[in-house]
Amino acid sequence: MDLPWGDERTRKFVTNVGLITSDGPNGPDIMACEWTHHISYTPGLIAIVVKKTAATNANIKKTKEFGVNLTSTEQMVMSSIAGGSTGKDIDKIAALKELGFSFYNAKKIKTVMVEGAALNIECTLVNEIELHTHTMFIGEVVETHLSGKASLAFHGGKYWKLSEQLPKPSDKERDHMTKVIEKHTKK
Ligand SMILES: Cc1cc2nc3c(=O)[nH]c(=O)nc-3n(C[C@H](O)[C@H](O)[C@H](O)COP(=O)(O)O)c2cc1C
């Protein structure tokens, strides 16, 4: 069965928005990608899922590298612009620069990276998996930069900031949970 865009069930997920930077046949480009996931610690691996018709897809297939820039809470406009047109038609990097956003040159790969992102990760491609309409690209982390800015959250088609940590269960509740878990130890 399908789980379509905008559907009530699809809208239960909470994700980051990765701004994916690339260079290649479509020139320097940036796209918004909510399907950006950290999937391994050792080595550090990042999976992104990019539609087959995106300029970014062709760029990554050619160059075997991409930048992941996790949007900060100050960059929702950047996310909307990066996700609102294709690099096949629009030089989004130039437009974003004119709108006051800044980029720097990646250290280990040949793309630009987003200044002020919550986290910048330079990746080299280690695997690609063709899905129905999209490709999952798995990149190994080769360089990172941490800005200290908070990550933007994406949920229900809207942008959010995380502001409240839920309280932990009380000591009494935790003691009770520990006892119940121990009671169910497999022999
Ligand atoms: C917040 C947001 C999240 C998005 N997430 C994805 C995603 O995970 N995968 C995808 O293929 N497109 C996603 N898109 C759509 C692409 O960013 C859009 O198709 C873009 O035009 C592709 O740019 P390109 O052709 O320059 O690569 C998202 C758009 C927005 C605004």
The ligand as an SDF file (V2000), in Angstrom:
LIG
                    3D

 31 33  0  0  0  0  0  0  0  0999 V2000
   11.2710   20.6060    3.8000 C   0  0  0  0  0  0  0  0  0  0  0  0
   11.4750   19.8290    2.5230 C   0  0  0  0  0  0  0  0  0  0  0  0
   11.9220   18.5130    2.5900 C   0  0  0  0  0  0  0  0  0  0  0  0
   12.1470   17.7720    1.4200 C   0  0  0  0  0  0  0  0  0  0  0  0
   12.6030   16.4820    1.5170 N   0  0  0  0  0  0  0  0  0  0  0  0
   12.8830   15.7830    0.3910 C   0  0  0  0  0  0  0  0  0  0  0  0
   13.4320   14.4470    0.4830 C   0  0  0  0  0  0  0  0  0  0  0  0
   13.6510   13.8980    1.5680 O   0  0  0  0  0  0  0  0  0  0  0  0
   13.7350   13.8190   -0.6850 N   0  0  0  0  0  0  0  0  0  0  0  0
   13.5020   14.3680   -1.9180 C   0  0  0  0  0  0  0  0  0  0  0  0
   13.7900   13.7330   -2.9490 O   0  0  0  0  0  0  0  0  0  0  0  0
   12.9680   15.6340   -2.0240 N   0  0  0  0  0  0  0  0  0  0  0  0
   12.6750   16.3360   -0.9100 C   0  0  0  0  0  0  0  0  0  0  0  0
   12.1870   17.6250   -0.9920 N   0  0  0  0  0  0  0  0  0  0  0  0
   11.9650   18.1990   -2.3470 C   0  0  0  0  0  0  0  0  0  0  0  0
   13.2750   18.6470   -2.9970 C   0  0  0  0  0  0  0  0  0  0  0  0
   14.0130   19.5070   -2.1410 O   0  0  0  0  0  0  0  0  0  0  0  0
   12.9290   19.3400   -4.3320 C   0  0  0  0  0  0  0  0  0  0  0  0
   12.4280   18.3660   -5.2310 O   0  0  0  0  0  0  0  0  0  0  0  0
   14.0670   20.0980   -4.9700 C   0  0  0  0  0  0  0  0  0  0  0  0
   13.5270   20.8720   -6.0210 O   0  0  0  0  0  0  0  0  0  0  0  0
   15.1760   19.2430   -5.5530 C   0  0  0  0  0  0  0  0  0  0  0  0
   16.1980   20.1100   -5.9460 O   0  0  0  0  0  0  0  0  0  0  0  0
   17.2270   19.7580   -7.1220 P   0  0  0  0  0  0  0  0  0  0  0  0
   16.4350   19.3410   -8.3410 O   0  0  0  0  0  0  0  0  0  0  0  0
   17.9710   21.0510   -7.3330 O   0  0  0  0  0  0  0  0  0  0  0  0
   18.1050   18.6400   -6.6310 O   0  0  0  0  0  0  0  0  0  0  0  0
   11.9290   18.3720    0.1510 C   0  0  0  0  0  0  0  0  0  0  0  0
   11.4810   19.7090    0.0920 C   0  0  0  0  0  0  0  0  0  0  0  0
   11.2560   20.4250    1.2580 C   0  0  0  0  0  0  0  0  0  0  0  0
   10.8050   21.8580    1.1710 C   0  0  0  0  0  0  0  0  0  0  0  0
  1  2  1  0
  2  3  1  0
  2 30  2  0
  3  4  2  0
  4  5  1  0
  4 28  1  0
  5  6  2  0
  6  7  1  0
  6 13  1  0
  7  8  2  0
  7  9  1  0
  9 10  1  0
 10 11  2  0
 10 12  1  0
 12 13  2  0
 13 14  1  0
 14 15  1  0
 14 28  1  0
 15 16  1  0
 16 17  1  0
 16 18  1  0
 18 19  1  0
 18 20  1  0
 20 21  1  0
 20 22  1  0
 22 23  1  0
 23 24  1  0
 24 25  2  0
 24 26  1  0
 24 27  1  0
 28 29  2  0
 29 30  1  0
 30 31  1  0
M  END
$$$$
